[in-house]
Amino acid sequence: MSARTALEQGLPGWPKKGQRTPGPPAPVPAGRGGEQRIPRPFNARLGGPPPWADLPADLRRPTVADVRKALDGLGPPVPSPREAAGIPARPSAVLAPLYEQDDLATVVLTRRTWALRTHQGEMSFPGGRIESGETPVDGALREAKEEVDLDPSTVEIVGELDHLSTVSSMSFIVPFVGLLPGRPDICPNPDEVEAVVHVSLAELADPAIFREERWTFPGGDERSIYFFELVGDTVWGMTAALLRQLLGIVTGTLGRGDLDHP
């Protein structure tokens, strides 16, 4: 069961219709956070620090070369639980585009419009459903072209993160990491993307803006939900879980099988 379903149905532990959803179990740093709608239960509690929390600050400032080196020879991605169980599903694919700026690897994120049917206002990577006859990587590149006009010929695919299942869509997602030759000249599709956000991996690796929350779902299933508090935005859920694994792989604090997304 997804958190949105639990919230919509007002299940035990979640706000009833008309009730305000609770805030995070720890203060958000001043000047950070956005208007994203977090379907948080009343039982949310603070989890642990990020895997890279004990690294010296200079090791939390990865370059594009660091990303390339960490992903090179990493081995095949771990399939999602849905794939591993052989459950038929139509896959989706996303692209994490990275480029170098001021000697720091910088990732391109999008903020979805509030007019979309699902995940309104959320931060995400460019991506979507793979079309019939399309490979996952071709689907990720096509979606990036459609959403932000990113030229596929400028993208060098250098790795693939572990796959994850989605509860709400009964699908699974194939995440690719692509390197760009520089800051991309892109134009968001206003029907899908409200804004494009560029953020360095060094900023994301700041332990002060990362938060793990532990949510208990009906039936007693406890899950970790991850957050990155940006200036004006909150990255959470699937996108935050992928960023956590990417940062962990690049800093050497996580590896294959450490996606930890329900």
N, C-alpha and C positions, 0 to 999 in steps of 0.2 A: 504494500500500500504506500502511496506517495503522501508527502506532507500536505500537498494541496487538497487531495481527496479527504484526508482527515480533517482539515480545516473547513472545507466546504460542507462536510456532513456533521460538523460539530461533535466529533467523537470524543470520548473521555480523554482529558489531558489537553484538548484544543479549545480555543475560544468558541463560544456559541455565536450564532448569527447576531450581528449588532455589537458584539464585544470587540474591544480593541485587541489586536494581537500584541503579545508582550515584546518588550525590547530585549536586546542581547543581555546575557548574564554578566557581562563586563563592559565598562565604559568604552565607547568608541573614541579614539584619539581626536583631540580638538581639530576642527576644520576638515575632518574626513567623513566618509559615508555618503550615501545617496538616498534616492527615493524608492529604491527597489522594494517590492512588497515581499516580505519574508514570512512564509506561513509557519511561524515558530510556535511550538507548544508551550504550555505553562511549565513543563518539567525540564526545559532546556537548562543545561548546566555547563559550566566552563570545562573544556578539555585541557589537553596538554599543550606545550609550546611547539613551534615548528621544528621539524627534524634538524634544521640547520642552525638552531638558536645558539649553540655553543661555539660555532665557528667564529674566528676573528673577522672583523669587519672587512678586511681586505680580501677575504675568501668568499665574501658574499656580494662581489661585484663582477659577475661573469661577463665575458666578452663573447662575441660570436664564435671566435676560435675555441673558447671553452665549451660552448654548446656543441660545436661540431665534434670536438674530441670526445666529449662525454657520450654522444649518441653513436659514434662510430664503433662498430663491433659490439653493440649492446646485446645483440641477439634478438630473436623473434619476439613480438609482443605477446603478452598473456591474453588469451581470448576472454571475452565477457562470459559471465555465468550462463547467459542465454545461449551463446555459441557452444560452450563446453557441454551443455545439456542436450544439444541437438534440437533446440526448439526453433521452428521456422520463424524467421523474422526478416523484415526488409531493413537493411542497414542504412545508417546515415554516416556522413563523414564530415570532419571539421579540419580546418587548417589553422595552425598557430604560426603566423608570419612573424619573422624576426629580422631585424637589421641592426647595424652598428651605428650608434650615435654617441659622440663624446667618449669613445672607447668603452661603451657599455652596450650589451645586447638589449634590444628594446623590442617589445612585443606589441602587436596591433590587436586591439580588442574593439568590439562594436557594442553599442547600446541599442537594443531593440526598441522599436517604436511602441507607444502605448496603444496603438490601434490594432496590433496583431492579435490573433485569436488566443494564442498561448504565450506564456513567458514574457508578458508585456514589461517593458522597461528594464529587462535584465541585461547584464553584461555577458557577452559570449564571444566565441571565435566565429569567424565566417564559416558557414557550413549548412548542411541540410540533407534531405533524403537523396540517396543514390538512385539514378534513373535506370530503367531496364537496359541491359547491355553495357552499362558503364562500370568502369573499375572504381573502387573507393577513392583512389588518388585523383582520378579524373573528375569524380563528383565533387571532391573538396575544392579543387581548382575552379571548376565551373561555378560553384556556389560563391566563391570569393570574387569571381568576376562579376556575377550578377548582383551581389550585395554591396560591394565597395569598388567595383571596376578595377580590381587588381589584375594586372596583365599576367596570365599564367606563364608566359615565356620568361618572366623575370624571377620565377620561384624555383629554387633548388631544394628538392625534398631531401632532407638529411636524416630523418628518423621518424619513428612511429611509436607513440606512447601506447600503454596497455589499453585494450578495448574496454568499454563499459556498457552496462545495460541501463535502459531507462524504464522506470516503472510506469510512467504515464502513457508512453507511446508504444510500449511492448516491442521495442526495437533495441538495437545496439549501435554503438558509435565507434567509428574508426578515426582516431586523432593523428594527424600528420604534423610534423614540424618542418617548416620551410624557411630557407634563408633568402633574403632579398639583397640586392647589391647596394642599397642605400634606402633612405627614407622614401617610401613610395608616394607617387603622385596619384591619389585615389579620390574617388567621388562616391559618397554613400548614396544608395538607392533610397529615396525618402519614403517609399512604401514599406521598407523593412528596417531601415537603420536610422535612428535618430541622431547618433553621433559616433565618431570614430575616436578612440582613446589610445594614445601611445604612452606606454609605461615601461620603464627599464626593469630588467630582472633584479637589479640592485635594489630598487625601491620595493619591489614585491618581496625581496628577501629580508627586509627590515622586520625583525621579530615583533616590533611594536604595532604593525598594521595587520598581522596575521592573527586569526582566532580560530580555535577548534571548539565547537559546541557538541555536546552529547545530547541527542534527542531520543526519548523512549516512545516507541510507537505502540498502538493497540496490540495486545498480545505479548508485550514485554520485549520486543525487538529493539535493541539500543544501537544507534548508528552515530558515527562521527559526521558532522557537517562542517565544512571549512569556509572561511571568509577571508577576504583581503579588503581592507578599508582604504580606498583611494580618495583623492581629493574630488569630491562631488559624486562618487560612485561607490557601490559595494559590489564586489565580485563574490559570488557564493555558489553552492551547489556543484553541478557537473563541471563548470568552467574552473571553479576554484580547485576542485579535486585534480583536474588535469594540470593546472599551474603548479600545484603542490608537488605532483610527481615530476614535472619538468624541472623545477627548481631543485628537488631532491636529487635527481639524476645528475644534473649539472654540478651540484656542490658535493656529490659523492656521499650523500646522506640517505638516499633511497635508491632502490633498484627496481628490477622487474618484479611484478607481483605486489608492489607497494602502493598501488593506486588507492585502495581503501575507499571505494565509493560503492554504496549499496546498489 
